[in-house]
């Protein structure tokens, strides 16, 4: 082999090995998805004195469908159950479904609309249920992903009781940041804020703030992943001083299909979230009533 051919071959080989196994935003599979189940310690405190530390169980699933090269749809289900006694007047769980329609811009990110419906309940079964609709987007930069969601909420007491709920002018703002130490090791941080007027008793304003941090990594050759997470939330009925605080430490396990790594799923798979904060806030606010 001549020196010139050897140099050309070496350059081509190096270029090939340097190429990623996927291209950001270019969907190579028609269907991708994730399944997650977990549990942990759940600490609950309120100004009403209904404090407890119990166990929580949670789960979620997402399915993304490619609609050509640039458009995609994603469908989610999620739930959380707290093992609280029926005699304790506290938040006991939430469940919901969601959907997303997104336009992908290869190498840059995506924009789209999302909507959802669900309920949040205290142990006395004064369930609040309803939905939301909003806009969302994600931005990709090397090993970093940034995401944002904004939505209007319409979640209220199931029986339409005392004109209570996160409705009328209630809204959600949420942000997510992900950093990939490697293709199968992810650090994620999120914040979410919910605000509404006349949330309790038809005249008390309410606001909720949650933040969370998690680390996730591959556990085996199979696409099975483990995660350790922490979440904290404050739910404040601002006009009467009623206040609730929730914190959770949890371990979860996930199975991915249709993509080969956490990072590939983030860029080309079922990477969007249906927010849980509005449903959890509904469950806590209905207990603070």
GIRA-V657627 format. One line per field, one symbol per residue. phi: phi as a letter, one per 20 degrees, with the letter a starting at -180 (. if undefined). psi: psi as a letter, one per 20 degrees, with the letter a starting at -180 (. if undefined). burial: I if it has 16 or more other C-alpha atoms within 10 Angstrom, else O. Layout:
# GIRA-V657627
phi = ???
psi = ???
burial = ???
This chain:
# GIRA-V657627
phi = .fgffffffffffffffefffbdgnefecfccabccbaaaecdcccffnedaccdcccbbbccdcfdneddbcccccbabcdeeffeeebgcrbbacbbcccdedgncrbcadbbababccefemefdcrbbbadbbccdbledcdcbcbbedbcbggemgeldqecldfbccbcccccdfbfcccdccbcbccbbelfclmbdfbbcccbbbbccbfdbfffdcdbdccccbcccefednfbcccbcdcdccccdcncdafffffeccededefegfffffffffffg
psi = pqhghgggggggghhghiqrirppiooiqhprrqppqarapopppriijmqqoaqqpqqrqqppppmahhqqqqpqqqqppplqqiipnrpirqqrqrqqpqppnpigbqqaqqrrqaqpqrijkmppqaarqaqrqqppndjpppqqqpqqqmprpgjkdklqrmaejqrppqqppppohrhkopppqqqqppqqqlgpjjiprqqqpqqqpqppqqirhqlpqqqpqppqqpoonhiijppqppqppqprpqpqqirirghhhhhjbmirqppighgghghghhhi.
burial = OOOOOOOOOOOOOOOOOOOOOOOIIIIOOOIIIIIIIIIIIIIIIIOOOOIIIOIIIIIIIIIIIIOOIOIIIIIIIIIIIIOIOOOOIIIIIIIIIIIIIIIIIIOOIIIIIIIIIIIIIIIOIIIIIIIIIIIIIIIIOOOIIIIIIIIIIIIIIOOOOOIIIIIOOIIIIIIIIIIIOOIIIIIIIIIIIIIIIIIIOOOIIIIIIIIIIIIIIIOOOOIIIIIIIIIIIIIIIIOOOIIIIIIIIIIIIIIIIIIIIIIIIIIIIIIIIIIIIIIIIIIIIIIIO
